[in-house]
Amino acid sequence: MGPRLVLGSIVVALLAVGHAQAQNATQLFPPDGAIKLSEIVAKVEKRDQFRYVSEIEWNQDGYYDVIYHTADKAKVEIKIDPKTGQPR
């Protein structure tokens, strides 16, 4: 095996690994085109029996984790798509 073939094989392997890692990368921030967080909160506030939001957190898998409570004291946890504002 010549040096060029070895070097070429290494380059191809590194490119393949980089591509695989990019596909598994976490989303540190909401994507471009995401609706405003205030709009998401407004949609949650319109849900039946809504009382208050206790927690909102960005999940690196690409959605908002929202915890809210209802008038009958139930705790509701939903995952919200950042582009649509709808539950997943």
DSSP file (Angstrom, degrees, kcal/mol; ACC not computed):
  #  RESIDUE AA STRUCTURE BP1 BP2  ACC     N-H-->O    O-->H-N    N-H-->O    O-->H-N    TCO  KAPPA ALPHA  PHI   PSI    X-CA   Y-CA   Z-CA
    1    1 A M              0   0    0      0, 0.0     0, 0.0     0, 0.0     0, 0.0   0.000 360.0 360.0 360.0 127.0    0.0    0.0    0.0
    2    2 A G     >  -     0   0    0      1,-0.1     4,-2.1     4,-0.0     5,-0.2  -0.347 360.0-109.9 -80.0 162.5    1.5    3.3   -1.1
    3    3 A P  H  > S+     0   0    0      0, 0.0     4,-2.6     0, 0.0     5,-0.2   0.850 118.0  54.2 -60.6 -34.6    1.6    6.4    1.1
    4    4 A R  H  > S+     0   0    0      2,-0.2     4,-2.7     1,-0.2     5,-0.2   0.902 107.8  49.3 -67.5 -39.3   -1.0    8.2   -1.0
    5    5 A L  H  > S+     0   0    0      2,-0.2     4,-2.2     1,-0.2    -1,-0.2   0.902 112.5  47.8 -65.6 -41.1   -3.4    5.3   -0.6
    6    6 A V  H  X S+     0   0    0     -4,-2.1     4,-2.2     2,-0.2    -2,-0.2   0.938 113.7  46.9 -64.3 -46.7   -3.0    5.3    3.1
    7    7 A L  H  X S+     0   0    0     -4,-2.6     4,-2.3     1,-0.2    -2,-0.2   0.905 112.3  50.5 -62.9 -41.8   -3.4    9.1    3.4
    8    8 A G  H  X S+     0   0    0     -4,-2.7     4,-2.2     1,-0.2    -1,-0.2   0.893 109.5  50.9 -62.9 -40.1   -6.5    8.9    1.2
    9    9 A S  H  X S+     0   0    0     -4,-2.2     4,-2.2     2,-0.2    -1,-0.2   0.891 110.1  49.8 -64.6 -39.9   -8.0    6.2    3.3
   10   10 A I  H  X S+     0   0    0     -4,-2.2     4,-2.5     2,-0.2    -2,-0.2   0.920 110.4  49.8 -64.9 -43.6   -7.4    8.2    6.5
   11   11 A V  H  X S+     0   0    0     -4,-2.3     4,-2.3     1,-0.2    -2,-0.2   0.920 111.5  48.4 -62.2 -44.7   -9.0   11.3    4.9
   12   12 A V  H  X S+     0   0    0     -4,-2.2     4,-2.2     1,-0.2    -1,-0.2   0.909 111.8  49.9 -62.5 -42.0  -12.1    9.4    3.8
   13   13 A A  H  X S+     0   0    0     -4,-2.2     4,-2.1     1,-0.2    -2,-0.2   0.908 110.8  49.1 -64.1 -42.0  -12.4    7.8    7.3
   14   14 A L  H  X S+     0   0    0     -4,-2.5     4,-2.4     1,-0.2    -1,-0.2   0.890 110.6  50.6 -65.8 -39.0  -12.1   11.2    9.0
   15   15 A L  H  X S+     0   0    0     -4,-2.3     4,-2.2     2,-0.2    -1,-0.2   0.906 110.2  50.1 -64.6 -40.5  -14.8   12.7    6.7
   16   16 A A  H  X S+     0   0    0     -4,-2.2     4,-2.0     2,-0.2    -2,-0.2   0.906 111.6  47.7 -65.0 -41.6  -17.1    9.8    7.4
   17   17 A V  H  X S+     0   0    0     -4,-2.1     4,-2.4     2,-0.2    -2,-0.2   0.918 111.1  51.3 -66.0 -43.5  -16.7   10.1   11.2
   18   18 A G  H  X S+     0   0    0     -4,-2.4     4,-1.9     1,-0.2    -2,-0.2   0.893 110.2  49.4 -60.5 -41.0  -17.3   13.9   11.0
   19   19 A H  H  X S+     0   0    0     -4,-2.2     4,-1.5     2,-0.2    -1,-0.2   0.902 110.6  49.9 -65.2 -41.7  -20.5   13.4    9.0
   20   20 A A  H  X S+     0   0    0     -4,-2.0     4,-1.0     1,-0.2    -2,-0.2   0.890 110.7  49.7 -65.2 -39.2  -21.8   10.9   11.5
   21   21 A Q  H  < S+     0   0    0     -4,-2.4     4,-0.4     1,-0.2     3,-0.4   0.877 106.5  55.8 -67.8 -35.9  -21.1   13.1   14.4
   22   22 A A  H >< S+     0   0    0     -4,-1.9     3,-0.8     1,-0.2    -1,-0.2   0.864 104.7  53.4 -64.1 -35.3  -22.8   16.0   12.7
   23   23 A Q  H 3< S+     0   0    0     -4,-1.5    -1,-0.2     1,-0.2    -2,-0.2   0.798 112.7  44.1 -69.1 -27.7  -26.0   13.9   12.4
   24   24 A N  T 3< S+     0   0    0     -4,-1.0    -1,-0.2    -3,-0.4    -2,-0.2   0.354  85.4 128.9 -97.5   4.7  -25.9   13.2   16.1
   25   25 A A    <   -     0   0    0     -3,-0.8     2,-0.2    -4,-0.4    -3,-0.1  -0.292  57.8-123.7 -64.2 143.3  -25.2   16.7   17.2
   26   26 A T        -     0   0    0      1,-0.0     2,-0.8     2,-0.0    35,-0.2  -0.511  19.5-116.9 -83.4 156.3  -27.4   18.2   19.9
   27   27 A Q        -     0   0    0     33,-2.8    35,-0.3    -2,-0.2    -1,-0.0  -0.847  27.2-176.7 -96.0 109.3  -29.3   21.4   19.3
   28   28 A L  S    S+     0   0    0     -2,-0.8    -1,-0.2    33,-0.1    30,-0.1   0.746  71.1  24.6 -77.7 -22.7  -28.0   23.9   21.8
   29   29 A F  S    S-     0   0    0     -3,-0.1    -1,-0.1    31,-0.1    30,-0.0  -0.923  97.8 -83.0-136.9 159.3  -30.5   26.6   20.7
   30   30 A P        -     0   0    0      0, 0.0     3,-0.1     0, 0.0    -2,-0.1  -0.329  59.2-102.7 -58.6 148.4  -33.9   26.7   19.0
   31   31 A P    >   -     0   0    0      0, 0.0     3,-1.8     0, 0.0     2,-0.0  -0.209  41.7 -82.4 -72.1 162.7  -33.5   26.4   15.2
   32   32 A D  T 3  S+     0   0    0      1,-0.3     3,-0.1     0, 0.0    51,-0.0  -0.398 120.0  32.7 -58.1 140.3  -33.8   29.3   12.7
   33   33 A G  T 3  S+     0   0    0      1,-0.3    -1,-0.3    -3,-0.1     2,-0.1   0.450  84.1 145.4  88.5   0.0  -37.5   29.9   12.0
   34   34 A A    <   -     0   0    0     -3,-1.8    -1,-0.3     1,-0.1    49,-0.3  -0.411  52.7-113.4 -68.4 146.8  -38.6   28.9   15.5
   35   35 A I        -     0   0    0     47,-2.7    -1,-0.1     1,-0.1    50,-0.1  -0.416  44.0 -82.7 -77.3 160.8  -41.5   30.9   16.8
   36   36 A K    >>  -     0   0    0      1,-0.1     4,-1.6    -2,-0.1     3,-0.6  -0.293  29.7-127.2 -64.9 144.9  -41.0   33.2   19.8
   37   37 A L  H 3> S+     0   0    0      1,-0.2     4,-2.6     2,-0.2     5,-0.2   0.861 110.8  60.2 -59.9 -35.7  -41.0   31.6   23.2
   38   38 A S  H 3> S+     0   0    0      1,-0.2     4,-2.0     2,-0.2    -1,-0.2   0.851 103.4  51.2 -62.2 -33.1  -43.6   34.2   24.3
   39   39 A E  H <> S+     0   0    0     -3,-0.6     4,-1.9     2,-0.2    -1,-0.2   0.871 109.0  50.6 -69.9 -37.1  -46.0   32.9   21.5
   40   40 A I  H  X S+     0   0    0     -4,-1.6     4,-2.2     2,-0.2    -2,-0.2   0.926 110.5  49.0 -65.1 -44.4  -45.5   29.3   22.8
   41   41 A V  H  X S+     0   0    0     -4,-2.6     4,-2.7     1,-0.2    -2,-0.2   0.910 108.4  54.2 -61.4 -41.9  -46.3   30.4   26.3
   42   42 A A  H  X S+     0   0    0     -4,-2.0     4,-0.8     1,-0.2    -1,-0.2   0.889 108.5  49.2 -60.4 -39.0  -49.4   32.2   25.0
   43   43 A K  H >< S+     0   0    0     -4,-1.9     3,-0.6     1,-0.2     4,-0.2   0.902 111.0  49.3 -66.3 -40.3  -50.6   29.0   23.4
   44   44 A V  H >< S+     0   0    0     -4,-2.2     3,-1.8     1,-0.2    -2,-0.2   0.907 106.0  57.3 -64.1 -41.1  -50.0   27.0   26.6
   45   45 A E  H 3< S+     0   0    0     -4,-2.7    -1,-0.2     1,-0.3    -2,-0.2   0.726 100.9  58.2 -63.2 -21.5  -51.9   29.6   28.6
   46   46 A K  T << S+     0   0    0     -4,-0.8    -1,-0.3    -3,-0.6    -2,-0.2   0.492  81.4 114.7 -86.3  -4.0  -55.0   29.0   26.3
   47   47 A R  S X  S-     0   0    0     -3,-1.8     3,-1.8    -4,-0.2    -3,-0.0  -0.320  82.4 -83.8 -68.1 152.3  -55.1   25.3   27.2
   48   48 A D  T 3  S+     0   0    0      1,-0.3    -1,-0.1    22,-0.0    -2,-0.1  -0.277 110.8   3.1 -58.0 134.7  -58.2   24.1   29.1
   49   49 A Q  T 3  S+     0   0    0      1,-0.2    22,-2.7    21,-0.1    -1,-0.3   0.587  88.2 169.4  66.5  13.8  -58.0   24.6   32.9
   50   50 A F  E <   +A   70   0A   0     -3,-1.8    20,-0.2    20,-0.2    -1,-0.2  -0.264  12.5 162.7 -57.6 138.6  -54.6   26.4   32.6
   51   51 A R  E     -     0   0A   0     18,-2.5     2,-0.3     1,-0.3    19,-0.2   0.653  57.6 -25.0-120.8 -56.6  -53.5   28.0   35.9
   52   52 A Y  E     -A   69   0A   0     17,-1.4    17,-3.0     0, 0.0     2,-0.5  -0.990  49.6-117.2-160.1 154.8  -49.7   28.7   35.7
   53   53 A V  E     +A   68   0A   0     -2,-0.3    15,-0.3    15,-0.2     3,-0.1  -0.809  25.1 178.9 -90.7 130.4  -46.4   27.7   34.0
   54   54 A S  E     +     0   0A   0     13,-2.5     2,-0.3    -2,-0.5    14,-0.2   0.669  64.1   9.9-104.0 -21.7  -43.9   26.4   36.5
   55   55 A E  E     -A   67   0A   0     12,-1.8    12,-2.9     2,-0.0     2,-0.4  -0.966  47.9-178.2-161.1 139.6  -41.0   25.5   34.2
   56   56 A I  E     +A   66   0A   0     -2,-0.3     2,-0.4    10,-0.2    10,-0.2  -0.986  17.6 171.8-136.9 129.8  -39.8   25.9   30.6
   57   57 A E  E     -A   65   0A   0      8,-2.4     8,-3.3    -2,-0.4     2,-0.5  -0.999  32.7-123.7-139.9 139.9  -36.6   24.4   29.4
   58   58 A W  E     -A   64   0A   0     -2,-0.4     2,-0.5     6,-0.2     6,-0.2  -0.734  26.6-148.7 -81.2 125.3  -34.9   23.9   26.1
   59   59 A N  E >>  -A   63   0A   0      4,-3.2     3,-2.4    -2,-0.5     4,-1.1  -0.826  13.1-135.1 -95.2 132.2  -34.2   20.2   25.4
   60   60 A Q  T 34 S+     0   0    0     -2,-0.5   -33,-2.8     1,-0.3    -1,-0.1   0.543 100.6  74.3 -67.1  -5.0  -31.1   19.6   23.3
   61   61 A D  T 34 S-     0   0    0      2,-0.2    -1,-0.3   -35,-0.2   -33,-0.1   0.463 125.1 -91.1 -84.1  -1.3  -33.1   17.0   21.4
   62   62 A G  T <4 S+     0   0    0     -3,-2.4     2,-0.3     1,-0.3    -2,-0.2   0.773  90.8  83.2 105.3  30.1  -34.9   19.9   19.7
   63   63 A Y  E  < S-A   59   0A   0     -4,-1.1    -4,-3.2    18,-0.1     2,-0.4  -0.976  71.7-103.8-152.4 165.6  -38.0   20.9   21.7
   64   64 A Y  E     -AB  58  80A   0     16,-2.5    16,-2.9    -2,-0.3     2,-0.6  -0.802  23.8-145.8 -91.8 133.9  -39.2   22.8   24.7
   65   65 A D  E     -AB  57  79A   0     -8,-3.3    -8,-2.4    -2,-0.4     2,-0.5  -0.902  23.9-172.8 -93.2 120.7  -40.1   20.9   27.8
   66   66 A V  E     -AB  56  78A   0     12,-3.0    12,-2.8    -2,-0.6     2,-0.5  -0.965  11.9-170.6-120.7 130.7  -43.0   22.8   29.4
   67   67 A I  E     +AB  55  77A   0    -12,-2.9   -13,-2.5    -2,-0.5   -12,-1.8  -0.983  17.6 162.1-118.9 125.3  -44.5   22.1   32.8
   68   68 A Y  E     -AB  53  76A   0      8,-2.6     8,-3.5    -2,-0.5     2,-0.3  -0.908  27.7-131.4-136.7 167.6  -47.7   23.8   33.8
   69   69 A H  E     -AB  52  75A   0    -17,-3.0   -18,-2.5    -2,-0.3   -17,-1.4  -0.890  16.2-139.4-121.9 150.6  -50.4   23.3   36.4
   70   70 A T  E >   -A   50   0A   0      4,-2.1     3,-2.0    -2,-0.3   -20,-0.2  -0.532  32.1-100.6-104.6 171.2  -54.2   23.4   36.0
   71   71 A A  T 3  S+     0   0    0    -22,-2.7   -21,-0.1     1,-0.3   -22,-0.1   0.783 123.6  56.1 -61.5 -28.2  -57.0   24.8   38.0
   72   72 A D  T 3  S-     0   0    0    -23,-0.2    -1,-0.3     2,-0.1   -23,-0.0   0.192 123.3-106.2 -91.7  18.6  -57.7   21.3   39.5
   73   73 A K    <   +     0   0    0     -3,-2.0     2,-0.3     1,-0.2    -2,-0.1   0.662  69.0 149.6  70.8  21.4  -54.0   21.2   40.7
   74   74 A A        -     0   0    0      1,-0.0    -4,-2.1     2,-0.0     2,-0.5  -0.627  43.5-134.1 -82.3 144.2  -52.8   18.7   38.0
   75   75 A K  E     -B   69   0A   0     -2,-0.3     2,-0.5    -6,-0.2    -6,-0.2  -0.882  22.9-165.9 -98.1 125.7  -49.2   18.9   36.8
   76   76 A V  E     -B   68   0A   0     -8,-3.5    -8,-2.6    -2,-0.5     2,-0.5  -0.953   7.2-168.1-118.6 128.9  -48.9   18.7   33.0
   77   77 A E  E     +B   67   0A   0     -2,-0.5     2,-0.3   -10,-0.2   -10,-0.2  -0.968  15.3 170.5-116.0 124.8  -45.7   18.1   31.2
   78   78 A I  E     -B   66   0A   0    -12,-2.8   -12,-3.0    -2,-0.5     2,-0.5  -0.955  30.2-135.7-133.3 153.6  -45.6   18.6   27.4
   79   79 A K  E     -B   65   0A   0     -2,-0.3     9,-2.5   -14,-0.2     2,-0.5  -0.938  25.6-157.2-105.9 126.1  -42.9   18.7   24.7
   80   80 A I  E     -BC  64  87A   0    -16,-2.9   -16,-2.5    -2,-0.5   -40,-0.0  -0.906  15.4-128.4-113.2 128.8  -43.4   21.6   22.3
   81   81 A D     >  -     0   0    0      5,-2.8     4,-2.6    -2,-0.5     5,-0.2  -0.580  16.8-143.7 -69.1 127.8  -42.1   21.8   18.8
   82   82 A P  T  4 S+     0   0    0      0, 0.0   -47,-2.7     0, 0.0    -1,-0.1   0.725  95.5  48.0 -71.0 -20.7  -40.2   25.1   18.4
   83   83 A K  T  4 S+     0   0    0    -49,-0.3    -2,-0.0     3,-0.1    -3,-0.0   0.805 126.1  23.5 -88.3 -30.3  -41.3   25.6   14.8
   84   84 A T  T  4 S-     0   0    0      2,-0.2    -1,-0.1    -3,-0.1   -50,-0.0   0.688  88.2-134.5-107.0 -24.7  -45.0   24.9   15.1
   85   85 A G     <  +     0   0    0     -4,-2.6   -51,-0.0     1,-0.3   -42,-0.0   0.579  66.0 125.1  76.2   9.4  -45.7   25.6   18.8
   86   86 A Q        -     0   0    0     -5,-0.2    -5,-2.8     1,-0.1    -1,-0.3  -0.700  69.7 -95.8-101.0 152.2  -47.6   22.4   18.9
   87   87 A P  B      C   80   0A   0      0, 0.0    -7,-0.2     0, 0.0    -1,-0.1  -0.309 360.0 360.0 -61.4 148.3  -47.1   19.4   21.3
   88   88 A R              0   0    0     -9,-2.5    -8,-0.1     0, 0.0   -10,-0.0   0.425 360.0 360.0 -87.1 360.0  -45.0   16.6   20.0
